[in-house]
């Protein structure tokens, strides 16, 4: 241990863990349980923390749709943490994690969808976001349309929400139990004119929840009727709508 204000150590340990985040805490406990002597070093006044990551949509290619909810496979700290694992590492409740409907850029080939994830705290804490690309949305190519951009919001237990235009928090934002935050990751840009997309592919997207009924009409010119859980294309209405949209 340090003595007399000097950097002198008179105790030997087997493992030194620097940083008491979720990964550091798990590593320290694992090493201790294996019989090692562990020294945990933390320089922050309020140690601890959990990284919450959500995948984004990949841009469409010239001959196929983009992939949904992609992560960077080159960085070891950007994996898709399972909901149960995240909740097991801290006092949080992940209300939902789902594909973000209509986030993929419309096109003959649609951009991949991003992920929307709402997290609530079970005890007081704080959140910090360094998100980017909330203003400059992923763009489409050769007539394809832009995807939805990233978005970050602080949620309060009274139902109010504060959307941060830049996606960045001014340092740590204090949260009470029941408060939380919403991370909405952007999709990928579309490729080619969305009016060229096969209506059957649009129907499949609607049935899968990737595209809303309104998105199918507004971006692709495809009229789809819903009866309960059944979705069917109105062929004549679609033909007329696409003709009008193409002439505008």
C-alpha positions in Angstrom: 0.0 0.0 0.0 1.1 3.6 -0.4 2.7 5.3 2.6 3.8 8.8 3.7 2.4 10.2 0.5 5.0 8.4 -1.6 4.4 6.0 -4.5 5.9 3.1 -2.5 4.2 -0.3 -2.4 4.8 -2.8 0.3 2.1 -5.3 -0.7 2.4 -7.9 -3.4 -0.6 -8.9 -5.5 -1.2 -11.3 -8.3 -3.6 -9.1 -10.4 -4.0 -5.4 -10.8 -7.3 -4.1 -12.3 -7.3 -0.5 -13.3 -10.8 1.0 -13.6 -13.9 -0.1 -11.7 -16.3 -0.2 -14.7 -18.4 -3.3 -15.5 -15.5 -5.1 -17.2 -13.1 -4.2 -14.4 -15.4 -5.3 -11.7 -16.1 -8.7 -13.4 -12.4 -9.2 -14.0 -11.5 -8.5 -10.4 -14.2 -10.8 -9.0 -13.2 -13.6 -11.4 -9.6 -13.4 -10.4 -10.4 -13.3 -6.7 -12.7 -16.3 -7.0 -9.8 -18.2 -8.7 -7.6 -17.6 -5.7 -5.6 -14.6 -6.8 -4.8 -11.5 -4.7 -6.3 -8.6 -6.5 -5.6 -4.9 -6.3 -8.4 -2.7 -7.9 -7.3 0.9 -8.7 -9.8 3.6 -9.6 -9.1 7.3 -10.1 -12.6 8.5 -10.6 -14.6 9.8 -7.5 -17.7 7.8 -8.5 -16.5 4.5 -9.9 -18.5 2.0 -11.8 -20.5 2.1 -15.0 -21.9 0.1 -17.8 -21.5 0.7 -21.6 -24.7 0.4 -23.5 -24.2 -0.2 -27.2 -26.7 -0.5 -30.1 -26.1 -1.5 -33.6 -26.6 0.7 -36.7 -27.8 -0.1 -40.2 -25.4 -0.7 -43.1 -25.9 1.1 -46.3 -27.6 -0.7 -49.2 -25.5 -2.0 -52.1 -26.2 -1.6 -55.8 -27.8 -5.1 -55.9 -29.0 -5.9 -52.3 -30.4 -4.4 -49.1 -28.1 -3.3 -46.3 -27.6 -5.3 -43.1 -29.5 -4.5 -40.0 -28.0 -3.7 -36.5 -24.4 -4.1 -37.5 -21.4 -3.7 -35.1 -17.7 -3.1 -35.7 -16.1 -6.5 -35.6 -12.6 -5.1 -35.3 -13.0 -3.6 -31.8 -13.2 -5.9 -28.9 -15.4 -3.5 -26.8 -18.2 -3.0 -29.3 -20.0 -6.3 -29.0 -23.8 -6.6 -28.8 -24.3 -7.2 -25.1 -27.3 -9.4 -24.4 -30.1 -7.7 -22.4 -29.9 -10.2 -19.6 -26.1 -9.7 -19.3 -26.4 -5.9 -19.2 -29.1 -6.0 -16.5 -27.0 -8.5 -14.5 -24.1 -6.1 -14.3 -25.9 -3.1 -12.9 -29.2 -1.8 -11.5 -30.8 -1.1 -14.9 -33.9 -2.3 -16.7 -33.8 -2.5 -20.5 -37.4 -1.8 -21.4 -36.9 -2.8 -25.0 -34.3 -3.3 -27.7 -35.7 -3.5 -31.2 -35.1 -2.6 -34.8 -35.9 1.0 -35.5 -38.8 1.0 -37.9 -38.3 3.2 -41.1 -34.7 4.0 -40.1 -33.3 2.3 -43.3 -33.0 4.7 -46.2 -35.6 4.0 -48.9 -34.4 2.8 -52.3 -34.8 0.0 -54.8 -32.5 -1.6 -52.3 -33.2 -0.5 -48.8 -30.6 0.5 -46.2 -30.3 -1.6 -43.1 -32.1 -0.7 -39.9 -30.6 0.7 -36.8 -31.6 -0.3 -33.2 -33.8 1.6 -30.7 -33.0 0.8 -27.0 -34.7 2.2 -23.9 -32.9 1.9 -20.6 -34.4 2.7 -17.1 -32.4 3.0 -13.9 -33.5 1.0 -10.8 -31.4 3.3 -8.5 -29.9 6.8 -8.8 -27.1 7.2 -11.3 -26.0 9.2 -14.3 -25.6 8.9 -18.1 -23.1 10.3 -20.5 -23.4 10.2 -24.3 -20.8 11.1 -26.9 -23.0 10.2 -29.9 -22.3 11.7 -33.3 -24.1 11.9 -36.7 -27.4 13.2 -35.2 -27.6 16.0 -37.8 -25.9 14.6 -40.9 -27.9 11.6 -41.8 -26.5 8.6 -43.7 -27.1 9.6 -47.3 -28.6 7.5 -50.2 -27.0 7.0 -53.6 -28.2 7.3 -57.2 -31.8 8.3 -56.3 -31.8 6.4 -53.0 -33.0 8.4 -49.9 -31.3 9.2 -46.7 -31.7 7.0 -43.6 -32.8 8.3 -40.2 -29.9 9.9 -38.2 -28.8 8.9 -34.7 -30.8 10.3 -31.8 -30.3 10.4 -28.0 -32.9 11.4 -25.4 -33.0 11.6 -21.6 -36.2 10.2 -20.2 -37.8 11.2 -16.9 -40.1 9.0 -14.8 -42.8 11.7 -15.1 -43.1 10.9 -18.8 -41.1 13.9 -20.0 -38.2 13.5 -22.5 -35.3 15.8 -23.4 -33.9 15.1 -26.9 -30.3 16.2 -27.3 -29.8 17.7 -30.8 -26.1 16.8 -31.0 -26.5 13.5 -29.2 -23.9 14.6 -26.6 -24.6 15.2 -23.0 -22.9 18.1 -21.1 -20.9 15.8 -19.0 -22.8 13.3 -16.8 -26.5 13.9 -16.5 -28.0 12.9 -13.1 -30.8 10.4 -13.2 -33.1 9.3 -10.4 -34.6 5.8 -10.0 -37.2 5.4 -12.8 -35.4 7.9 -15.1 -33.6 6.6 -18.1 -32.5 7.3 -21.7 -33.4 6.3 -25.2 -30.7 5.5 -27.8 -31.9 5.4 -31.4 -29.2 4.4 -33.9 -29.4 5.5 -37.5 -29.9 3.2 -40.5 -28.0 2.9 -43.8 -28.7 4.9 -46.9 -30.8 3.5 -49.8 -29.6 2.7 -53.3 -31.5 3.6 -56.5 -35.0 5.2 -56.7 -37.4 3.6 -54.2 -40.2 3.6 -56.7 -38.2 0.9 -58.5 -38.4 -1.4 -55.5 -40.5 -4.6 -56.1 -43.8 -4.0 -54.3 -43.6 -7.6 -53.0 -40.3 -6.7 -51.2 -42.0 -3.6 -49.7 -44.9 -5.9 -48.5 -42.3 -8.3 -47.0 -40.7 -5.3 -45.2 -44.1 -4.2 -43.8 -44.9 -7.7 -42.6 -41.5 -7.9 -40.9 -42.0 -4.5 -39.2 -39.1 -2.9 -41.0 -41.3 -0.4 -42.8 -44.5 1.2 -41.6 -47.7 1.4 -43.7 -47.1 5.1 -44.0 -43.5 4.6 -45.0 -44.6 2.2 -47.7 -47.0 4.7 -49.1 -44.9 7.8 -48.8 -41.5 6.5 -49.8 -42.3 3.6 -52.1 -45.7 4.4 -53.5 -47.1 1.1 -52.4 -50.6 1.0 -50.9 -51.0 -1.9 -48.4 -54.2 -2.7 -46.7 -54.2 -4.3 -43.2 -56.9 -6.5 -41.8 -55.8 -7.7 -38.3 -52.4 -9.4 -38.9 -52.9 -9.7 -42.6 -51.3 -7.3 -45.1 -52.2 -7.2 -48.8 -51.1 -4.9 -51.6 -53.8 -2.9 -53.4 -52.4 -3.4 -56.9 -54.5 -0.7 -58.7 -54.0 1.9 -56.0 -50.3 1.3 -56.0 -50.0 1.6 -59.8 -51.9 4.9 -59.7 -49.9 6.3 -56.8 -46.5 5.4 -58.4 -47.5 7.1 -61.6 -48.4 10.3 -59.7 -45.2 10.2 -57.7 -43.0 9.6 -60.8 -44.5 12.6 -62.6 -44.0 15.0 -59.6 
